Amino acid sequence: MKRSKGDVISVNYILTKLVNVGVFPVTVPTSPSQPSFFQSTLPSIRSNLTSPSYASIWPEIITATPSTFTLQTVIASLFTHIKKVEGLDALASARTVAKEEALLLSGILGRMTKDSDDLWDTMNAVLLGREWTVGHARIFVCWVAGCERNQFDVEALETLLGNVVDLWTNADHIRHSLLNKHHCMFIFLDNVRKLTILIDITALLLLTISYISAPGVSSAAIKNLAFSPLFIKSISTYLTHLDPSVRRCGMMIAEEVARGAGKKLDFADWDGENDGKAWCKAIRVLTKERDIDAEIVEDSGNEAGEGAKNVNIREQPAPPSIPSQGNLPKVTKPQDRTALVQDVTEYDSDDSLTGYITSPSSSRSPSPTPSELEEIEKDPTLRVTQKKIARPVYLAQLGDMIRPAGGLKPEAEEDEAQKQQVALDVAEEQIRRKRSYGTELEENAVNLVYGLIGLQDSYELEGFSQKRQAALNALVACCPRKAALAMIEEFFKNQYSAEQRYAILNALALGARELASLPIPETPAMQTPERISFTSKRLPPMLHHKYLTAADQQLVAAPVQNLLEGISREAIDKGRDAAAEKVPAYVRERQLRIKKPARITEVTKDGTVTRPQSSQMMARPATVFTDVAAEYFICPLINRFWLFLRDEQTREARTAQQPTLHQYKGSGTGLILNALVLSHFMATLAVLVHAARHAKEWLAIVAPDALELAVTVGTRPLSSGEGEDEDADDNLPGGQASAKGKEAALLTTSLELALVVLDGCVDLDGGRTMSLEHTALVLGVSEWAEEVLSRLEKGIKMLGGGGVQEMKLRRAAAGVVLKADEVTSRWKRSMIDVLSNA
């Protein structure tokens, strides 16, 4: 049917008027009284799109729309009202619905070609600038691929790939956007509930890659992308992100791009369900096939004649229902299926293994049971050339097995893996057994520290990291005066990796909490038979590991971070309890609920009173953490950090005048001043300060030193390369770095350390000592936290502030502000006198 230009202009005029009055909403109306153009007309459009005279009406209208705002509103409303597709559903039914909706978009908006510049600009603004579901991404990619022709439009897909890559590789998108801009599931820590989040840039990119790299599609776009400097640089930015879920998005895209380019890349870290691993597995299953390949058949039995489509799926016949009587009619087998079950004429309710009896027997031999495998392994006739490694009896023997003196002989390398395995299996048990056995532990503690920290998993031993961590924890708990100082000295040496530094910090924190008789999270290696009570009530080891919750796995993976989160949350909740104590009714209710009754005492004949001793007092360890906290843990850690920072800044200053290539920067990947390692360092220090709050040196030495360190790390640049924007370095004159501020994770842990210190000061003396003797420091902490909170409220983005980190940073800043206000409001008049006399 021929249409004049005036008809199209008239329709566009009406369309503009309808957009202006709000008939094209970008959200689905919740009330029947709310007008919605597509909600009313989309069923009629679906049924008439098959008509040749009607098929070209909408593309002509869309192409001739003069206003960009009108076109964006219409397309956004259309995307809102199309059918919903489950984002990660890989079944044939979901793929068919995605293809049907893609055909609808093709009928209304027309084909997306390489030369459709106006339509591309509009689609980029609508799809990449708004939030949609992963199902919308599937429909959009299927439409761009050319679903109406059942063949791939490679040029259009390459254009889409370039647009998505531009956003995905943007440094601001990586560092500042929330996790919902990276993938579709987000877990809030407060209520641990999953929310379906809108548009998924990573899924959109992965879907586009799966179409371009399909068999029979010739395109060099993936290979060019794999060798693109911008893409490689963005992958490194993803890998250095402090949020593990966002970091895993970059890892997955890097592997898929490398596979599409004919290369092999495997990070080998996809086991488990936490940190976005489950989402990565689901999206990979989805992209193994493409929605455009789904089969759509016309439903001939549709009486309405609306052209409805059905999925061409072979459904399995439903099993016959079993009557209550004992006799059953004879069941006949279907003609199109192979007979796997014999005809059943009688039903025996006592025979529950009928299906197994009637199934054909296998020609394979039965698999050996675990007990048979153990017997085969212990068979001496099969282990002739292998030597059995004896368990060490003394700690000196354990040290030789972990840290052999001199080089390895060629014939000894074969036994080295077994030696390390045996040593790691018995290390924690041997160390704890020699705790009160003479001076053997003190004489060998330093050597064991050096050996365990420097040990590498060269032989891929089972449970290597967990067993080494348990042994280091035991060293700190059983010999703190020797092991703690040795670990602190080794931490500040540049020869260790980030994983080894994490092991040191975790050992200091967990060992200190054990000395302070505080609860610690148990790792799998720490669950020895001596610690497990009522083993009959526990699941077998394999099932116990299988049913670990996500919270338990996260606690095992990052014990220090989770301990600090619980400590800071408890400190914030104390402020609420303090406010409630001002109400008399709440005070009386709390005393009735918490106050413990008096214990029964025994009066002897001479009138003296004897009180029963608690089991904790009788089982008091030889060394209490409050006796060694300041001298062997906190003060050496803080002082050694100041010395290390001075040396690093001096070295940077000496090379500041050199060319950029020869300038030294102390905040590189894996180094101590890197935000990833330094945030863990601050978290460990906060856990140590919290465990030592009852030490006699706490108010005078520990609290002010820790608070000063928190303020310095949170406000002052520690390195010339800290927080710089790598994308803007080349644009600045003179090669100056573009510093944007602190990493959100480092700023969060610094604020949490300040919160722990202020909370301890309030508990011990109401903040008197800190307020009167370190007035300027307390006021500086309050001003710092208020500035951070003010910037967050204004919407200023922090480096690495995406994902859960933004919520944690807000909570820590608000907690410090409230706690500092609680301290200053009590001693404000005395603080003014101190400042006036200074």
ZIJO-V275648 format. One record per residue. N is the residue number from 1. RES is the residue in three letters. PHI is phi as a letter, one per 40 degrees, with the letter a starting at -180 (* if undefined). Layout:
{{N:RES:PHI} {N:RES:PHI}}
This chain:
{{1:MET:*} {2:LYS:c} {3:ARG:b} {4:SER:c} {5:LYS:c} {6:GLY:c} {7:ASP:c} {8:VAL:c} {9:ILE:c} {10:SER:c} {11:VAL:c} {12:ASN:c} {13:TYR:c} {14:ILE:c} {15:LEU:c} {16:THR:c} {17:LYS:c} {18:LEU:c} {19:VAL:c} {20:ASN:c} {21:VAL:c} {22:GLY:g} {23:VAL:c} {24:PHE:b} {25:PRO:c} {26:VAL:c} {27:THR:b} {28:VAL:c} {29:PRO:c} {30:THR:c} {31:SER:b} {32:PRO:c} {33:SER:c} {34:GLN:c} {35:PRO:c} {36:SER:a} {37:PHE:c} {38:PHE:c} {39:GLN:c} {40:SER:c} {41:THR:b} {42:LEU:c} {43:PRO:d} {44:SER:c} {45:ILE:c} {46:ARG:c} {47:SER:c} {48:ASN:c} {49:LEU:c} {50:THR:c} {51:SER:c} {52:PRO:c} {53:SER:c} {54:TYR:c} {55:ALA:c} {56:SER:c} {57:ILE:c} {58:TRP:c} {59:PRO:d} {60:GLU:c} {61:ILE:c} {62:ILE:c} {63:THR:c} {64:ALA:c} {65:THR:c} {66:PRO:c} {67:SER:c} {68:THR:c} {69:PHE:c} {70:THR:c} {71:LEU:c} {72:GLN:c} {73:THR:c} {74:VAL:c} {75:ILE:c} {76:ALA:c} {77:SER:c} {78:LEU:c} {79:PHE:c} {80:THR:c} {81:HIS:c} {82:ILE:c} {83:LYS:c} {84:LYS:c} {85:VAL:b} {86:GLU:c} {87:GLY:d} {88:LEU:b} {89:ASP:c} {90:ALA:c} {91:LEU:c} {92:ALA:c} {93:SER:c} {94:ALA:c} {95:ARG:c} {96:THR:c} {97:VAL:c} {98:ALA:c} {99:LYS:c} {100:GLU:c} {101:GLU:c} {102:ALA:c} {103:LEU:c} {104:LEU:c} {105:LEU:c} {106:SER:c} {107:GLY:c} {108:ILE:c} {109:LEU:c} {110:GLY:g} {111:ARG:c} {112:MET:c} {113:THR:b} {114:LYS:c} {115:ASP:c} {116:SER:c} {117:ASP:c} {118:ASP:c} {119:LEU:c} {120:TRP:c} {121:ASP:c} {122:THR:c} {123:MET:c} {124:ASN:c} {125:ALA:c} {126:VAL:c} {127:LEU:c} {128:LEU:c} {129:GLY:b} {130:ARG:b} {131:GLU:b} {132:TRP:b} {133:THR:c} {134:VAL:c} {135:GLY:c} {136:HIS:c} {137:ALA:c} {138:ARG:c} {139:ILE:c} {140:PHE:c} {141:VAL:c} {142:CYS:c} {143:TRP:c} {144:VAL:c} {145:ALA:c} {146:GLY:g} {147:CYS:c} {148:GLU:c} {149:ARG:b} {150:ASN:f} {151:GLN:a} {152:PHE:c} {153:ASP:c} {154:VAL:c} {155:GLU:c} {156:ALA:c} {157:LEU:c} {158:GLU:c} {159:THR:c} {160:LEU:c} {161:LEU:c} {162:GLY:c} {163:ASN:c} {164:VAL:c} {165:VAL:c} {166:ASP:d} {167:LEU:c} {168:TRP:c} {169:THR:c} {170:ASN:c} {171:ALA:c} {172:ASP:c} {173:HIS:c} {174:ILE:c} {175:ARG:c} {176:HIS:b} {177:SER:c} {178:LEU:c} {179:LEU:c} {180:ASN:c} {181:LYS:c} {182:HIS:b} {183:HIS:a} {184:CYS:c} {185:MET:b} {186:PHE:b} {187:ILE:b} {188:PHE:c} {189:LEU:c} {190:ASP:c} {191:ASN:b} {192:VAL:f} {193:ARG:b} {194:LYS:c} {195:LEU:b} {196:THR:c} {197:ILE:c} {198:LEU:c} {199:ILE:d} {200:ASP:b} {201:ILE:c} {202:THR:c} {203:ALA:c} {204:LEU:c} {205:LEU:c} {206:LEU:c} {207:LEU:c} {208:THR:c} {209:ILE:c} {210:SER:c} {211:TYR:c} {212:ILE:c} {213:SER:c} {214:ALA:c} {215:PRO:c} {216:GLY:g} {217:VAL:b} {218:SER:b} {219:SER:a} {220:ALA:c} {221:ALA:c} {222:ILE:c} {223:LYS:c} {224:ASN:c} {225:LEU:c} {226:ALA:c} {227:PHE:b} {228:SER:c} {229:PRO:c} {230:LEU:c} {231:PHE:c} {232:ILE:c} {233:LYS:c} {234:SER:c} {235:ILE:c} {236:SER:c} {237:THR:c} {238:TYR:c} {239:LEU:c} {240:THR:c} {241:HIS:c} {242:LEU:c} {243:ASP:c} {244:PRO:c} {245:SER:c} {246:VAL:c} {247:ARG:c} {248:ARG:c} {249:CYS:c} {250:GLY:c} {251:MET:c} {252:MET:c} {253:ILE:c} {254:ALA:c} {255:GLU:c} {256:GLU:c} {257:VAL:c} {258:ALA:c} {259:ARG:c} {260:GLY:c} {261:ALA:c} {262:GLY:g} {263:LYS:b} {264:LYS:b} {265:LEU:a} {266:ASP:a} {267:PHE:c} {268:ALA:f} {269:ASP:a} {270:TRP:b} {271:ASP:c} {272:GLY:h} {273:GLU:b} {274:ASN:c} {275:ASP:f} {276:GLY:g} {277:LYS:c} {278:ALA:c} {279:TRP:c} {280:CYS:c} {281:LYS:c} {282:ALA:c} {283:ILE:c} {284:ARG:c} {285:VAL:c} {286:LEU:c} {287:THR:c} {288:LYS:c} {289:GLU:b} {290:ARG:b} {291:ASP:c} {292:ILE:c} {293:ASP:c} {294:ALA:c} {295:GLU:c} {296:ILE:b} {297:VAL:b} {298:GLU:c} {299:ASP:c} {300:SER:c} {301:GLY:c} {302:ASN:c} {303:GLU:c} {304:ALA:c} {305:GLY:g} {306:GLU:c} {307:GLY:g} {308:ALA:c} {309:LYS:b} {310:ASN:b} {311:VAL:c} {312:ASN:c} {313:ILE:b} {314:ARG:c} {315:GLU:c} {316:GLN:c} {317:PRO:c} {318:ALA:c} {319:PRO:c} {320:PRO:c} {321:SER:c} {322:ILE:c} {323:PRO:c} {324:SER:c} {325:GLN:c} {326:GLY:c} {327:ASN:c} {328:LEU:b} {329:PRO:c} {330:LYS:c} {331:VAL:c} {332:THR:c} {333:LYS:c} {334:PRO:c} {335:GLN:c} {336:ASP:c} {337:ARG:b} {338:THR:c} {339:ALA:c} {340:LEU:b} {341:VAL:b} {342:GLN:c} {343:ASP:c} {344:VAL:b} {345:THR:b} {346:GLU:b} {347:TYR:b} {348:ASP:b} {349:SER:c} {350:ASP:c} {351:ASP:c} {352:SER:c} {353:LEU:b} {354:THR:c} {355:GLY:c} {356:TYR:c} {357:ILE:c} {358:THR:c} {359:SER:c} {360:PRO:c} {361:SER:c} {362:SER:c} {363:SER:c} {364:ARG:c} {365:SER:c} {366:PRO:c} {367:SER:c} {368:PRO:c} {369:THR:c} {370:PRO:d} {371:SER:c} {372:GLU:c} {373:LEU:c} {374:GLU:c} {375:GLU:c} {376:ILE:c} {377:GLU:c} {378:LYS:c} {379:ASP:c} {380:PRO:c} {381:THR:c} {382:LEU:c} {383:ARG:b} {384:VAL:c} {385:THR:c} {386:GLN:c} {387:LYS:c} {388:LYS:c} {389:ILE:c} {390:ALA:c} {391:ARG:c} {392:PRO:c} {393:VAL:c} {394:TYR:b} {395:LEU:c} {396:ALA:c} {397:GLN:c} {398:LEU:c} {399:GLY:c} {400:ASP:c} {401:MET:c} {402:ILE:c} {403:ARG:b} {404:PRO:c} {405:ALA:c} {406:GLY:g} {407:GLY:c} {408:LEU:c} {409:LYS:c} {410:PRO:d} {411:GLU:c} {412:ALA:c} {413:GLU:c} {414:GLU:c} {415:ASP:c} {416:GLU:c} {417:ALA:c} {418:GLN:c} {419:LYS:c} {420:GLN:c} {421:GLN:c} {422:VAL:c} {423:ALA:c} {424:LEU:c} {425:ASP:c} {426:VAL:b} {427:ALA:c} {428:GLU:c} {429:GLU:c} {430:GLN:c} {431:ILE:c} {432:ARG:c} {433:ARG:c} {434:LYS:c} {435:ARG:c} {436:SER:b} {437:TYR:b} {438:GLY:g} {439:THR:b} {440:GLU:c} {441:LEU:c} {442:GLU:c} {443:GLU:c} {444:ASN:b} {445:ALA:c} {446:VAL:c} {447:ASN:c} {448:LEU:c} {449:VAL:c} {450:TYR:c} {451:GLY:c} {452:LEU:c} {453:ILE:c} {454:GLY:c} {455:LEU:c} {456:GLN:b} {457:ASP:c} {458:SER:c} {459:TYR:b} {460:GLU:f} {461:LEU:c} {462:GLU:c} {463:GLY:g} {464:PHE:c} {465:SER:c} {466:GLN:c} {467:LYS:c} {468:ARG:c} {469:GLN:c} {470:ALA:c} {471:ALA:c} {472:LEU:c} {473:ASN:c} {474:ALA:c} {475:LEU:c} {476:VAL:c} {477:ALA:c} {478:CYS:c} {479:CYS:b} {480:PRO:c} {481:ARG:c} {482:LYS:c} {483:ALA:c} {484:ALA:c} {485:LEU:c} {486:ALA:c} {487:MET:c} {488:ILE:c} {489:GLU:c} {490:GLU:c} {491:PHE:c} {492:PHE:c} {493:LYS:c} {494:ASN:c} {495:GLN:c} {496:TYR:b} {497:SER:c} {498:ALA:c} {499:GLU:c} {500:GLN:c} {501:ARG:c} {502:TYR:c} {503:ALA:c} {504:ILE:c} {505:LEU:c} {506:ASN:c} {507:ALA:c} {508:LEU:c} {509:ALA:c} {510:LEU:c} {511:GLY:c} {512:ALA:c} {513:ARG:c} {514:GLU:c} {515:LEU:c} {516:ALA:c} {517:SER:f} {518:LEU:b} {519:PRO:c} {520:ILE:b} {521:PRO:c} {522:GLU:c} {523:THR:c} {524:PRO:d} {525:ALA:c} {526:MET:c} {527:GLN:c} {528:THR:c} {529:PRO:d} {530:GLU:c} {531:ARG:c} {532:ILE:c} {533:SER:b} {534:PHE:f} {535:THR:c} {536:SER:c} {537:LYS:c} {538:ARG:b} {539:LEU:c} {540:PRO:d} {541:PRO:d} {542:MET:c} {543:LEU:c} {544:HIS:c} {545:HIS:c} {546:LYS:c} {547:TYR:c} {548:LEU:c} {549:THR:c} {550:ALA:c} {551:ALA:c} {552:ASP:c} {553:GLN:c} {554:GLN:c} {555:LEU:c} {556:VAL:c} {557:ALA:c} {558:ALA:b} {559:PRO:c} {560:VAL:c} {561:GLN:c} {562:ASN:c} {563:LEU:c} {564:LEU:c} {565:GLU:c} {566:GLY:c} {567:ILE:c} {568:SER:c} {569:ARG:c} {570:GLU:c} {571:ALA:c} {572:ILE:c} {573:ASP:c} {574:LYS:c} {575:GLY:c} {576:ARG:c} {577:ASP:c} {578:ALA:c} {579:ALA:c} {580:ALA:c} {581:GLU:c} {582:LYS:c} {583:VAL:c} {584:PRO:d} {585:ALA:c} {586:TYR:c} {587:VAL:c} {588:ARG:c} {589:GLU:c} {590:ARG:c} {591:GLN:c} {592:LEU:c} {593:ARG:c} {594:ILE:b} {595:LYS:c} {596:LYS:c} {597:PRO:c} {598:ALA:c} {599:ARG:c} {600:ILE:c} {601:THR:b} {602:GLU:b} {603:VAL:b} {604:THR:c} {605:LYS:c} {606:ASP:c} {607:GLY:g} {608:THR:c} {609:VAL:b} {610:THR:b} {611:ARG:b} {612:PRO:c} {613:GLN:c} {614:SER:c} {615:SER:c} {616:GLN:c} {617:MET:c} {618:MET:c} {619:ALA:b} {620:ARG:c} {621:PRO:c} {622:ALA:c} {623:THR:b} {624:VAL:b} {625:PHE:c} {626:THR:c} {627:ASP:c} {628:VAL:b} {629:ALA:c} {630:ALA:c} {631:GLU:c} {632:TYR:b} {633:PHE:b} {634:ILE:c} {635:CYS:c} {636:PRO:c} {637:LEU:c} {638:ILE:c} {639:ASN:c} {640:ARG:c} {641:PHE:c} {642:TRP:c} {643:LEU:c} {644:PHE:c} {645:LEU:c} {646:ARG:c} {647:ASP:c} {648:GLU:c} {649:GLN:c} {650:THR:c} {651:ARG:c} {652:GLU:c} {653:ALA:c} {654:ARG:c} {655:THR:b} {656:ALA:c} {657:GLN:c} {658:GLN:c} {659:PRO:d} {660:THR:d} {661:LEU:c} {662:HIS:b} {663:GLN:c} {664:TYR:c} {665:LYS:b} {666:GLY:c} {667:SER:b} {668:GLY:c} {669:THR:c} {670:GLY:g} {671:LEU:c} {672:ILE:c} {673:LEU:c} {674:ASN:c} {675:ALA:c} {676:LEU:c} {677:VAL:c} {678:LEU:c} {679:SER:c} {680:HIS:c} {681:PHE:c} {682:MET:c} {683:ALA:c} {684:THR:c} {685:LEU:c} {686:ALA:c} {687:VAL:c} {688:LEU:c} {689:VAL:c} {690:HIS:c} {691:ALA:c} {692:ALA:b} {693:ARG:c} {694:HIS:c} {695:ALA:c} {696:LYS:c} {697:GLU:c} {698:TRP:c} {699:LEU:c} {700:ALA:c} {701:ILE:b} {702:VAL:c} {703:ALA:c} {704:PRO:c} {705:ASP:c} {706:ALA:c} {707:LEU:c} {708:GLU:c} {709:LEU:c} {710:ALA:c} {711:VAL:c} {712:THR:c} {713:VAL:c} {714:GLY:c} {715:THR:b} {716:ARG:b} {717:PRO:c} {718:LEU:c} {719:SER:a} {720:SER:c} {721:GLY:b} {722:GLU:c} {723:GLY:g} {724:GLU:c} {725:ASP:c} {726:GLU:c} {727:ASP:c} {728:ALA:b} {729:ASP:c} {730:ASP:c} {731:ASN:c} {732:LEU:c} {733:PRO:c} {734:GLY:g} {735:GLY:g} {736:GLN:c} {737:ALA:c} {738:SER:c} {739:ALA:c} {740:LYS:b} {741:GLY:h} {742:LYS:c} {743:GLU:c} {744:ALA:c} {745:ALA:c} {746:LEU:c} {747:LEU:c} {748:THR:c} {749:THR:c} {750:SER:c} {751:LEU:c} {752:GLU:c} {753:LEU:c} {754:ALA:c} {755:LEU:c} {756:VAL:c} {757:VAL:c} {758:LEU:c} {759:ASP:c} {760:GLY:c} {761:CYS:c} {762:VAL:c} {763:ASP:c} {764:LEU:c} {765:ASP:b} {766:GLY:g} {767:GLY:g} {768:ARG:c} {769:THR:c} {770:MET:c} {771:SER:c} {772:LEU:c} {773:GLU:c} {774:HIS:b} {775:THR:c} {776:ALA:c} {777:LEU:c} {778:VAL:c} {779:LEU:c} {780:GLY:c} {781:VAL:c} {782:SER:c} {783:GLU:c} {784:TRP:c} {785:ALA:c} {786:GLU:c} {787:GLU:c} {788:VAL:c} {789:LEU:c} {790:SER:c} {791:ARG:c} {792:LEU:c} {793:GLU:c} {794:LYS:c} {795:GLY:g} {796:ILE:c} {797:LYS:c} {798:MET:b} {799:LEU:c} {800:GLY:g} {801:GLY:c} {802:GLY:c} {803:GLY:g} {804:VAL:c} {805:GLN:c} {806:GLU:c} {807:MET:c} {808:LYS:c} {809:LEU:c} {810:ARG:c} {811:ARG:c} {812:ALA:c} {813:ALA:c} {814:ALA:c} {815:GLY:c} {816:VAL:c} {817:VAL:c} {818:LEU:c} {819:LYS:c} {820:ALA:c} {821:ASP:c} {822:GLU:c} {823:VAL:c} {824:THR:c} {825:SER:c} {826:ARG:c} {827:TRP:b} {828:LYS:c} {829:ARG:c} {830:SER:c} {831:MET:c} {832:ILE:c} {833:ASP:c} {834:VAL:c} {835:LEU:c} {836:SER:c} {837:ASN:c} {838:ALA:c}}
